[in-house]
Amino acid sequence: MAANRIVVGVEGSDGSRAALRWAIDEARVRSSTVVVVTAYLPTYVPAAPDYGYVPLDAPDLVDEVRKMQDEMVAEALLLDGGPPVPFEQHLLEGRAAETLITASQDASLLVVGNRGRGGFRGLLLGSVSQHTAHHASCPVVIVRSDMRFAASP
């Protein structure tokens, strides 16, 4: 993948919405492609000793994740109102932090929200943003969910 990419992790939270909007603005400045990445991990539970584990999630989990990602991108582009930027969208199975780090190996930036959908809502920095900041091979931008944009109401 080309190095002139800005990878942004989205998962439906306000923090990832702000990260996506920030990434679009930055991509315009850098003439970069925005690569939207959503990591998902199916949940498995034990069924019975002879059957092993079975999926707990809805059978259409990937469709639901894709719909959420598409809606977030459409909303961000609608709110942005600036000249278009090139986009890629990816749904990748795996844990969020590791998936984003892998997806951003050849990127110029990795952008994440400061808090996502994880627990301990009072934390100032989420586990994914903290892990990516420490382990990514490119610069990481952590965007606060309460960030205001020029086009914001």
C-alpha positions as CSV (number, residue, x, y, z in Angstrom):
1,M,0.0,0.0,0.0
2,A,1.1,3.5,-0.7
3,A,2.7,5.6,2.0
4,N,0.5,8.6,1.2
5,R,-2.4,7.2,3.3
6,I,-4.0,8.3,6.5
7,V,-5.5,5.3,8.3
8,V,-8.4,6.1,10.6
9,G,-10.1,3.7,13.0
10,V,-13.9,3.9,13.3
11,E,-16.3,1.9,15.5
12,G,-19.3,4.1,15.9
13,S,-18.3,6.2,18.9
14,D,-18.2,10.0,19.0
15,G,-14.4,9.8,19.3
16,S,-14.1,7.9,16.1
17,R,-16.5,10.3,14.4
18,A,-14.2,13.2,15.3
19,A,-11.2,11.2,14.2
20,L,-12.7,10.5,10.8
21,R,-13.5,14.2,10.3
22,W,-10.0,15.2,11.4
23,A,-8.5,12.6,9.0
24,I,-10.6,14.0,6.1
25,D,-9.3,17.5,6.8
26,E,-5.7,16.4,7.1
27,A,-6.0,14.2,3.9
28,R,-7.0,17.3,2.0
29,V,-4.0,19.2,3.2
30,R,-1.6,16.3,2.5
31,S,-3.3,15.2,-0.7
32,S,-3.6,11.8,0.9
33,T,-6.1,8.9,0.7
34,V,-8.2,8.3,3.8
35,V,-8.3,4.6,4.7
36,V,-11.2,3.9,7.0
37,V,-10.6,0.7,9.0
38,T,-13.1,-1.0,11.3
39,A,-11.9,-4.0,13.3
40,Y,-14.5,-6.5,14.5
41,L,-14.1,-9.7,16.5
42,P,-16.9,-12.2,16.7
43,T,-17.9,-13.5,20.1
44,Y,-17.9,-17.3,20.7
45,V,-19.4,-19.1,23.6
46,P,-19.2,-22.7,24.7
47,A,-22.1,-24.7,23.3
48,A,-21.5,-28.2,24.7
49,P,-18.5,-30.4,25.4
50,D,-19.0,-32.2,22.1
51,Y,-19.7,-29.1,20.0
52,G,-17.0,-26.7,21.1
53,Y,-17.8,-23.0,20.6
54,V,-20.5,-21.4,18.6
55,P,-20.9,-17.7,17.5
56,L,-22.9,-15.5,19.9
57,D,-23.2,-12.5,17.5
58,A,-26.0,-12.0,15.0
59,P,-25.4,-14.0,11.8
60,D,-25.1,-10.8,9.8
61,L,-22.4,-9.2,12.1
62,V,-20.2,-8.2,9.1
63,D,-23.2,-6.6,7.4
64,E,-24.0,-4.6,10.5
65,V,-20.4,-3.5,10.9
66,R,-20.3,-2.5,7.2
67,K,-23.6,-0.5,7.6
68,M,-22.2,1.4,10.6
69,Q,-19.0,2.2,8.7
70,D,-20.9,3.4,5.6
71,E,-23.2,5.6,7.7
72,M,-20.2,7.1,9.5
73,V,-18.4,7.9,6.3
74,A,-21.5,9.4,4.7
75,E,-22.2,11.5,7.8
76,A,-18.6,12.8,7.9
77,L,-18.6,13.7,4.2
78,L,-21.9,15.5,4.5
79,L,-20.6,17.5,7.5
80,D,-17.3,18.2,5.8
81,G,-18.6,20.0,2.7
82,G,-15.1,20.5,1.3
83,P,-13.5,19.2,-1.9
84,P,-13.6,15.4,-2.1
85,V,-10.7,13.2,-1.0
86,P,-9.9,9.7,-2.1
87,F,-11.3,7.0,0.2
88,E,-10.9,3.3,0.9
89,Q,-13.0,1.4,3.4
90,H,-11.9,-1.9,5.1
91,L,-13.6,-4.3,7.6
92,L,-10.9,-6.4,9.2
93,E,-11.4,-9.2,11.6
94,G,-9.3,-8.9,14.7
95,R,-8.7,-6.9,17.9
96,A,-8.9,-3.2,17.3
97,A,-5.4,-2.0,18.4
98,E,-3.4,-4.8,16.6
99,T,-5.6,-4.5,13.5
100,L,-5.1,-0.7,13.2
101,I,-1.3,-1.1,13.8
102,T,-1.0,-3.6,11.0
103,A,-3.2,-1.6,8.7
104,S,-1.1,1.5,9.2
105,Q,2.3,-0.1,8.7
106,D,3.0,1.8,5.5
107,A,0.8,4.8,6.3
108,S,1.9,8.4,6.9
109,L,-0.5,8.7,9.9
110,L,-2.8,6.7,12.0
111,V,-5.8,8.6,13.5
112,V,-8.0,7.3,16.4
113,G,-10.4,8.8,18.8
114,N,-9.4,9.3,22.4
115,R,-12.1,7.0,23.7
116,G,-14.2,4.4,22.0
117,R,-16.8,1.9,23.0
118,G,-14.8,0.2,25.7
119,G,-15.4,0.2,29.4
120,F,-14.3,2.6,32.1
121,R,-15.8,5.7,30.4
122,G,-14.0,8.0,32.8
123,L,-10.5,7.2,31.4
124,L,-8.8,10.1,29.7
125,L,-7.2,7.9,27.0
126,G,-8.8,4.6,25.7
127,S,-6.9,1.4,25.6
128,V,-6.8,1.3,21.8
129,S,-5.5,4.9,21.4
130,Q,-2.9,4.2,24.1
131,H,-1.8,0.9,22.6
132,T,-1.5,2.4,19.1
133,A,0.4,5.4,20.3
134,H,3.0,3.1,21.8
135,H,3.3,0.5,19.1
136,A,2.4,1.9,15.7
137,S,5.2,2.3,13.1
138,C,3.9,5.7,12.0
139,P,2.8,8.9,13.8
140,V,-0.5,8.5,15.7
141,V,-3.0,11.4,16.1
142,I,-5.5,11.0,18.9
143,V,-8.5,13.2,18.4
144,R,-10.8,14.2,21.3
145,S,-14.4,13.5,20.9
146,D,-15.4,17.0,21.8
147,M,-13.2,18.6,19.1
148,R,-15.0,21.4,17.1
149,F,-14.6,21.7,13.4
150,A,-15.0,24.8,11.2
151,A,-18.1,23.4,9.6
152,S,-19.6,22.3,12.9
153,P,-22.9,24.0,14.0
